[in-house]
Each structure stands twice: as structure tokens, then as C-alpha cells.
Amino acid sequence: MTEFDFAQDRKGERNGMLSSLRTSFARSRDALRRRLLMRENLAGLSASQPRGSGTPVVDRFSQVLSVQYYAPDVGVFFMNDGADSPVCALGRVYELTPALAADDTLAEGLERILSAELPGKPVFSVSLFASSAAVRETLREYVESRSGENRLEADAAEVLKEMAVSRARMFDSMARHMSQASHTSVRHFRVWLSIACTAGQAELLNILEGKASRTMADFLRATQGIEATLRQFGLFAYAWDAQDWIDTVRELVNPQKAMLGLLPERSLAGHRNTPSSRDEVLPQSLRTAAVHPDTMIELGKDSIAFASPSGLPSSGRASEESSAGHLHCVEAVGLAVTGLPAKTHLARMRSVLGSDVSRARIRTPFVWTVNIEPTSIESDRAVSAMKHARVRQLMSTEVGQFLTDLGERGRDLELAMQACETGRGLCRLAASLVVYAASGKGVAAAHNAANVLAAAGFQAHVDVGLQVMDLMANLPLEAASSLMRDIRTAGRSYTVTREAASHMLPVLGDFRGSPARAGELRRKPMLMLATRAGELLPLDIFANRNGNYNAVVAGTSGSGKSVLTEELVTSVLATGGRVWVFDIGKSYETVVDLAKGQFIDFDRAGTKNVPSEDTQEPTRLCLNPLDMMAEDPSESLDEVAQIIAAMANGTAPMEMTAMELIKGAIDAVVRKARSEGRTPEITDLVMHLMNTRDAALHDVAVRLSPFAAGGRFASFF
């Protein structure tokens, strides 16, 4: 797991190359800026090319993207190298369920994925996206769960629903907040794995024409193996289709619309949860649907600005927020990793979500991607052996005494040689992060993100002059071999063992809350909370499919236990349930009043403090279990007998013969009292048991006497 770089002994040459490369990228940036000026980006066609004279030049950022087509029958995307270049690669994207914990077994499984035998030149990209738009589906489930039937009065039900709507709006506003000053952030952490394979153009042409292709067969076979590995470790969620790619890229390249909540609702609904989200007519080239027509993109040396024109169509709350000019402009700042951890573990990657110790976390939306390009084991073995021999030779010379890093380089090369000998191999790794922030806040957000990455062992800096490259590297399916070649030329990639690369993949996330209840498709969150990292946490104690509905709320005095329990109580009521609370201290009296419920006060007189409907006087309270029996006592005899046994024996079990005799006594007492036109009471049962000749039943009668007439609990029974 130690960093290993073939180019380490050519630092001087690389620095010179990097200087000239930055100059070249500066010229390219100026050219892109001329093409992406707001005027032309809105108009769509360049003013320098007369209409009708040859092929028009389309000034759109989408032309820089590479994803062209999607074949639904095989689930494969086809890409080119941007603009009008021919199709040269094919790929797939898998949405992953973030792991909650990591061990060496999971890392070994990820390493097997990186070693899959894919055709051509494969590139694996694992991205962690803190999405602000994707929280709405969870919030919608929370609100809709309060819209069904319940046992409450209409005004009480409306109050509880409005409370849920207010909380959902609060979380939605927190998710769209683009300032580091916010103490609490809300987002949905998504993880996806994209696989792009560069193949021969002739093979890809055969595929597009529907002809048999060995490249396609090998690609499908290898990706099926990768999918099986993901399922084995519980990471597989679903495979992307064209709409998934469009929805995700739209949020990444139209962040100002996500901030204002203006993205189409179907792009926020989640994969396959809402069938109507699949009715969008897709363009012939997928990339043309990624950037909204009114999104203006302005390139800078250290950021990319995404904005919408001030004349947004009136859409209620969103248009009101957009009236302040700075609210509909978002900066994206790319950070390149310029140093990898010397030693790390997959579990340490969770610190990218934020540190629980220092409370340092990235509070605005971001996407963190690790791109990996496996290299040839045979070639790496030969180069590693040659370099290792050269290092050993230098160490034995007088000059070697002054090269203090030779020992570490020698150990790195030994690890590389060992990886090649065992067949595990090496790879090129490039990591980068794009953080989104409000206009003028991008640099501050980037420095904060660099501090968070440092906690995970990565050294990251704002990539001056290479912002477009960083953004492209974080978009799904864009990091094919051509972009990796540009990244390598810029000195932003490192050669590491595949074992080390597997420990740097951002596959860890936070708990996403309770699933849907057994037999139901949508969740009914009782509580809507958020983790420290900001992941929404819907909780439902009735979503345990094993049938155990117990829960414990623990905390220090004054920490909010009663408030949390009150929220749980109102949620159960709002979703159609019934609640009984044993309240010591009258903490729930206000909630009872809000829900128009019944608050019972067990005083010495055995009364309740809520007046009855017919009279303003408190009514008598009676907890007599014999009065609970159905018209035919035999229908509820078992349940009532269990209650009587618990009253007599507490938690101790009752002998089976005695239980059957008690059932007979209960049946006889109830039938006799009803025939006399009165309510059966515990006193009747005690007298009946006393009149029997069974000593065991006499003992039961004695233990039930506190609940009979003259007993200390008689007023309640």
C-alpha cells in the first residue's frame, strides 16, 4: 500500500513539461472561454459562422462530453473523445449501496474487480457524490406517509401533516445551502462505479451495426462477473440506463438549478421508484441533454462558474429566491490530488465524509472520484526489475549516500515487483475532487475540502488552469484512456499496486435509515433525522421484517429524550397507528391535547383528568380485564387468562393445569355475571377461586386479592 511512481526519478523533466503544459492549457482555456461565452452559449450557434454556410459550430459545453449512445438491450454506453470524433469506447455504470464498514475482505473483492479481464484499455472510476437534489425523494416519502387514513380528528391530522411539511422544507433548504458557514448540512451520499473500455473502432462499428462482436461478448462477460462480485459484498444497487446518466450529469453541470430546486422533478425521484420518470424522450446523442439550454458556463483559472439568466420563469418560491443575483450562480472548484497516503486502509476512506473528532467536513455538495487504469503486468514486471537494479546500483555509489530517498524507492520497487510476481499487478491512479459553493465562496470551500482530504492522507490543491480536466474526471464515463493520458501528462496520476488502489476507493457511506415495511413498496418514516455527515436518516421502528418492534431512547438528562419520543408518538398517530404512553411526570400532556387524545391520570381515587363528552366531571376509570371479553367469552378467553396470570404471578410462568382451571373459572364468572345483568369483576373471580377445593387456585386467589374489593388497587378494577 505504498505509493510507487515510475516517473519519480524524472522530477526535473516533469516540472519543465508541466510548465509548458500549463501554458498550452491556458491557450486552450482561452479558446474554450471564447466558445462558452454566455451570449453564444445561450444562442447556441456561433456568430462567426453565417447560417446556411457549411456546418454550423455549436457552442455548447455538452460537445466536450463523450457519452453518445445507450444500447438498452445490452445495457452498454458508447463514447467518443468529444466533439465529432468517432465512437471509440464502451462502458457501464453501476449504482452502489455505500458500505457502512470496511475490512480486508471487502478490499480484496474490490481488487478483484480492478483485475477483471476486460477488452481494450479499461478505466475504473469510483465516485462519491454528496447530492443536494436527491434528498427530495426521501422527504416526499416522509410527507406522503402522513397523507393516508388515520384515527385522528381532521384538524389534528392537518396540524401533524403541516409539521411534517415544515420539517421537510427545512431539510430541503439545508440541502440546497451552498455556504460553508452552515453548521448543519443535509445531502444524500451516492456512490457509483463506471467502467470505460477503449476498443478498436472497427469492432465498435460492427457493434453499432448489430453484427457479432467478440469485444462486446468479452465486455458483457467481464461486467457480469463484476456485478456478481458487487452483489456478493452487498454493494450492488442497480445498473444505470440512459436516464440515470442524464439525471446525474445534469446535477453535476447545472448545479445552480439544483441549488434553487429547479431541476425537473423526475430527475430527483430515484431509479425505478417512479415509473413516470422514464417517459422523457431522449435525444439521439445523450450528451446534448446534459447541459440545460439556459445554463451559462464561464471558465476561470481556479474555478468554473455555472449561472442562469436573471429572467427565470416565475415558479413560486424558486423565482423569489432567484431575485437576489448571487443566488443563481454556483462556483465549482476542482482539486487535484498531488500526494497519496504512504500507508492507508479502506476503512480510513470514511473520513472523506467528515471527522467526528474535529467536526471538519465538506458542508457543500461535492464529488470525489478515484480513477484507476490497470497496466500490463508483463511490462510492469520488466520495468520494475530494471528500476530496482538501477536503485541498488545507485545505493552502492558515493552519490547514493546523498540521495536519502533511495531506500524508500527501493522498498516501493520491491512491492511493485512482488505485486507483479503474484499476478496482482499495478495500475495508474488519479484522484480529484470538485466542490460546489455559492458565488465568491468557492476558494474557501476548496481549502476546507483540502483539509478534510488531508485527514484521509491525501494532499490536494486547487488545480489552477486545469479546472475543466478535473470536472471531466469526475463525470461518469468520461475518464476513458484518452483523458487518463491527459491526466498522466499533467503529472496528476501515480503508479500504485492494485492492492493499494483498492484501499483508496470511496465506497463507504452513512446509514440510510429504515427500509420499507414488509409487503410495502414505499417507506413510512416515523422520524426524519440526519447523521453527522449530513445523510438523511428516516427511521421506522415498524420496518423490522423479523417482527421485533422494540426500541430504546437513551441519553443524558436534558438531551431531548422526551422531545424525540413525542415526535415518534405524533408520527405513529399521523400514519394511522395507535399509541399508549405510560407518562411519569406528565411530559406528554401537551401532545395529547394537540392530537385530541385522552390523558388519563392515575390518582388515588382512580380517576382520569379528562372530562367525558357528556359531563364536565371526571369519569371513573376501570381497567377490569373481564369487561374486555367478547360477547362469546371463549373467543378472548386465552388473552384474558394471560392477563390474569400476569396479575397473579408477575413474570413467573403459571403451571399449565392451573392455567386451564383459571380459564374455566373466568368463563364461568363472566357468563354468570352477564346472566345477572351486571359487569363481571375481579372480586367475582377471587370469590369463585376461593370456593374451589384446589389449593393452587386458593393461592392464585390470594395473589389476586389486591385487585379485588378492599385491596389497594381495587379502585382501578
Disulfide bonds with the S-S distance in Angstrom:
none
